[in-house]
Amino acid sequence: MEAVLKNISLKIDKSDWQTVSFGDVVTEPRGTVKDLEAEGIEHVVGLEHIDPEDIHLRRSAGIEDSTTFTKKFEKGDVLFGRRRAYLKKAAQTPFGGICSGDITVMRAKKEFLPELLPFVVNNDKFFDYAVKHSAGGLSPRVKFKDLANYQFLLPPKDQQARLASLLWAMDEMMEREVSLRDALNNSLHVQIENEIHGISIFGKTINQILEEAGQHLELIELKKLGEFLKGRGITKSEVIETGIPCVRYGELYTLHDRIIRKYGSCISEESKTTSLRLKKHDVLFAGSGETITDIGKSAAFIDDHEAYAGGDILIFRPYDMDGTYLGYLMNSQLVRQQLNKYGTGATVMHIYNSDLAKIMVPNISRDIQEVIGTKLELVSRSLFDVSANISASKALLKSLINQIF
């Protein structure tokens, strides 16, 4: 699909377009704010609030949070992440506020339509130019005076308006899909908790949740429902492009969500001899994480084919439980909040099989587990379809931006 989208070509007559330098049509306002309350500032933006390759600024902090930022921006400006430009962070602001010094504020001059600025900046050629002209070791930064020399073709004002209308119409369509995806995702989270324990968990401690759930469910320790194993081996040097599929620890955070559906790594026949082979219905847990909320991220293996688990992965192998149900159960708040209690460590948090063994879960029949798993998979598949549409729309919009600018 992406290959097809990339081959879509706009037939645009650029004969009357002019080559301009970025600094000729865009300025860097340097206003600052000393008294936030006096100037009515409500929004504080750091690099963490700008999402990569997203033209919309969707998040900010409030002035109640402590900040040393003073750089001012206005509604409609583009905020560009000048530190680590390869992260591709540049978003148009729906409000005014103050931002980090690691953000460059960009504002269109009168000969350049402001509605086009976020698309010019979110162009692969612009990001490549920014990366090339960044300076510094571990945390390279690019200055506006260097970005000002970036050159591109600028259409006449009337054509700018037509192009802006086209690009924003495509973005609006994609935003509708994003809203649908978010609604489905929220619905899935709610339905997981409803199907698994059926009580409201908002504002309750995990002990309160367990006590309330125990009033209408039989809760049982996980150690009575299966055995616990550990993944082995699979160093980075052992990973190959094609071979026997495997799951590495980090992929439980980046690739696998509740259910293992595809693989990002493979190993050779030789490497598998020192690794642990997975069995259908196994649940793989990340044994460590950077924060307490990361602890215990897991995914269930629900296939019959040959696959292996690498080191720092904890494995629950059930005696008689459905893997699809387990994938949702182990990522429910009922289980995740219990795991949070057991996380230990300073800079890196860890859990162990002895912690997993103490987790309390509903003791329900295999038949009911399969029914719950099927229900939740239906919602998930709708979510996958919408997410695929969003990816295709993003690829198309990106392709068009790269062709135009």
N, C-alpha and C positions, 0 to 999 in steps of 0.2 A: 504493500500500500504506500509506504513512504517513498519508494522508488518511483511509483507512478506520480505521486504528488510533486516530486522534485522535477519531473519532466514537463509539468504544466508551464506553459510559457505565455506571458502577456505580450501582446503586440503593441508596443508603445512607441510612438514617434518622438524621439528625443532630439530631433534636429534643432529645435529652438530652445533646448535646455542649456543652461550656462554652468560651466565649471566654477565652483565657489569653494573657498576655504571655510571650514566650520566656524572659525572665529569671525568671519565676515557677516554671518547671519545668526550667530548665537553668542550671547554674552554670559559672563559668570558674575552674577550679582554678589556683592560682598557685604551685604547688610548684616548687622549683629543686633542682638537683643541683650540689654542689661537687666531690665526689670520685667520678668515674664508676666506677672499679674497685671502690671500697668499697661502692657501692650496687648493683653488679652490672649496670650499664647496658651494653647491647650494641648498641642501635640509635640512630642519629642521623638525624633526618628534616628535610629542607629542603623548600622549595616545589617544587623540581624533582622530588621523589619522589612528589608527589601528581598523579595524572592528572585532567584536566578531566572532570567529569560521570561520575566513577567512585566508587562508595561504598566500594570496597576500596583499602586502602593496600597496594600490591604491592611497594614497593621501599624501601630505606633504605641509609644508609652505616653503616660500623662505627666503633667508637671509635678504631681505629688511624689513621683519617683525622683530621687536625687540625681542631678545631672550637672555636668560642667559645660555642656554644649551652649554655644551662643550664636552659631551661624543661622541666619534667617532665610526662610524660603516662603514663597507664596503659592496659592492655589494655581495649578496649571504648570508650575515649574517641573523640570525633570531632575530627579536626584540620581546621580551616577556614582556607583561605588568605585572610587579611585584607588582604593587599596585592594590588591589582588583582583585586577580587572578581568582575569580569566574566569572569575565566577559569574560574569555577565549579569551584573545587577544594575538596572536602570529602570526607574519607574516614574510615571507622571503622578503628581500629587493632587488628591481631591480636596485638600485643605492646606492652610498655611501652618507654619510652626518653626521649630528650630531643629538642627540636625548635627550630626557628628562632623568633625573636621576631616574624617576619612571619606566624606561624601562631597562631591562637587555639585553645586547648584547650577543648573543650566536654564536659560530663558531665551526664547526666540526673539529676534529683532523684528522690526515692522515688515521687512521684505520677505519674511519667512513665516508661514502659517504655524502657530503654536501647536495645532492639532497634528502636524506631521512630525514634530520634533521627537516624540518617543519612538517613532518607527525608524527614523534615521539613526538614532542611537542604538536601537536594538537590531542592528545589522551586523552580520558576522564580520564584514570588512572593517567596521568601526571598532568592534571589540578586538580584532586582531591588531589593528593599529595601536590601540590603547595598551595592549600587552607588550607590543614591540617597544613602545616608548616609555615603559615603566622602569623605574630605577629602585634598587634596594635588593637585599638578599632574601631573608625569610619572609618579609612582608613588603613586596614591591608596590610602589605607588606611582601614579601618573599625574602630571600637572595639566591644568587647563591650557596653559600657554603652549604645550606640546600638542594637545588635542586640537587646538585652534588651527593647526597647519593641515589637518586632515581635509582632503578634497573630495567632493562628490558633485554629481550633476543635480542642479536645482531647476525644476520646471517653473514656468511662469505662474503667477499668483492664481489665475483661474484654473489651471490644471492642478495646482496644489490642492485646491478645494475639492475637485473631483476625486483625486487620489485619496485624500483624507477621508472623504465620504465612503469610498470603497473599503478602505482598510478598517475603519471604525465599524462599518456594517458587519464585516467578517468577525471582528472582535466581539461585537454585541451577540452574534450568534453563538460564539464560543463561550461567552459568559453565561448564556442561558444553559448551556450544557454543563458548565461548572456548577451552577446553582443546583441543577438536577442531581449531579454527582454528589454534592455535599448533602443534599436532602436524603438521598439513598444511603449514604454513608452513616448519617445520624440515625436513620431508621434501622439500619443493620445493627448498630451498637445497642440501641434500645431493645431490639428484638432478641439479640443474643442473651442479654440479662433476663428478659422476660421468659424465654424458653428454658433457660438453665435453672433459675431459682424463683422468678416471678415476684420479686419484691423491689420496692424503690430503694436505691442505695444513696441517693443524694443527701449529702450532709451527715452521713453516718460513718462511724469507724468500722473497720473490718470486723472487730469483735461484735459490734452491734448487728452487723449484717449477718454474721454466722449465727448469732443467737436467734435472730428473727427467722432466718431460713430454716433453722433446725426445728422450728415449731410446726412446719408442715412438710419437711423433707427429712429423709434419713441421710445424715452426713457421715462420711466414712473417710478414714485416712487413705491417702493415695497408695501407701505401701501395702495395703491389703488388696489392691486391685492389679498389681503387676510388679515387675522387677526394674531395677535401675542399673544402667550401664554407662560407660563413657566412650566417646569417640577417640580415635587414635590416629596419629600421624598426619599425613597430607600437608607437607610444608609448601611454601610458595613455589619452590623450585620443582616440586613434583607435579604441579598443575600443568595440564596440556590442553590444547584446543579441542581435540576430538579423542574420545576414549570412553571409559566407564564413568558415568555421572557420579558426582559426589557433592556433599554439602560441607562448606567450610564455615567456621564460627561467624565471621563477619557478615556472611550472606544471610544469616537469620535476621539481621537488621535491615539489609539493603535490598534483598531479592525475594525472600519468602514471607508471605503474609498469611498466617494461620495454616494454610495448606501448601505443601511443596508441589508446585505445578510445572516448573521448568528448572533448568540447571544453568549455573554460570561457570561451573568448573568440571573438569574431567581428570581422571588419573589413568595410569597405564596398568597393565596386567601385573607388572612387578610391584607397583606401589600398593595395589589392593591387598597384598599379602600382609602388610603391616597396618591395615586400616580395619575398621569395624563395619561389617556389612549390615545394612538396614533390613528390617523386617516390616511387612505391611502392618499398619496401624501404630508404628513407633511414633513417639513425639520427641522432637529434638529441641532442647533448651540451650540458650546461650548462657554459658557458665559465668560470664563476667560482662560488665558494662560500665560506661563512663559515669552514669548517674543511677540513683536508686530506682528511678522509674523505668530505666532500661532493663533492669534485672529480670531475667526469666522470659525474655522474648522467645517465642517458640513457634514451631510449625510441625504439622503432622505429615508423615509419609504414608500415602494411601495407595501406592502402586505395588505391583508384583515384580517389577523389573529389578535388576541388580543395581544397587547404589550403595555408597559408603559415606561414613561420617568422620570428619576430621577432629583434631584435638580441641579442647576447651568446649566441647559440646556434651551436655548431659542428656541421657536418653531414658525415657520412660517406656517400657515395653509391657503393654497390658496383657492380662491373661485372657480376657474376653470382653473387649470394648471396641466400639466403632471409631476408626481413625478420623473420619470427617467430623463427627461430634467432638472428639478430643481436641481437634484443631481449634474449634470455637471455644470450648470449655476452658482450655488452658490460657487463652488470651482474653477471657472474660475478666471483669473487675473483681469478681468473686475470688478468682485465683491470683490475679496479678497483685492485688492489694495484700494478700497473704504473703506472696513472695517478697514484697517490699519490706516486710518485717524482718526477713532473714538476711537481707543484703549486708555484707560486712566489707570494710576496706576504707582506705583514705582516698587516694587518687583514682583507684579503680575498684569498683564494687564486685563482690563475688557471691555466688551461692553454690551449694553443694548438694549432692544426691540425698544427703541426710536431711537437708531442708525440704527438698521436694517430697520426701517420704511423709512429712508431717502435714502436707496440704490437705485440707478437708474439701471433699467434693460430694455432690449428690450421688447416692447409690440407687441408680435406676437400671431397668432392664436393657439389654442390648437392642430389643425391638424399638423401644422408645427413643434410645440414642439415635438409631438410624432415621427415625421420623424427624427428630429435631435437626439432625445434620442435613437432611434433604430440604427442609424448609429454609434453613439459613443459606444453603447453597443457591437456592432460587434467587434470593435477594442479591447475593454476591455476584451471580452471573449477570443480572441486570446492571449492577455496578460496573462490572468488567466491560460490558458493551458500551456504556456511556463513556467510560474512561478511554476506550479505544477510539471513540468518535472525537473526543477532545484531543487526543494525540494526533489524529489525522488532521484535524482543523489547525492545530498548532504548526504542524509540518507544512501545511499549505500556506498559512499566513507568513511563516518564516521564509518560505521559498519566494513568495511574492515580494516581500520586503527586500530580500537580497537581489531580486531582479530589478526592482524599481530604483533602488539606491546603491 
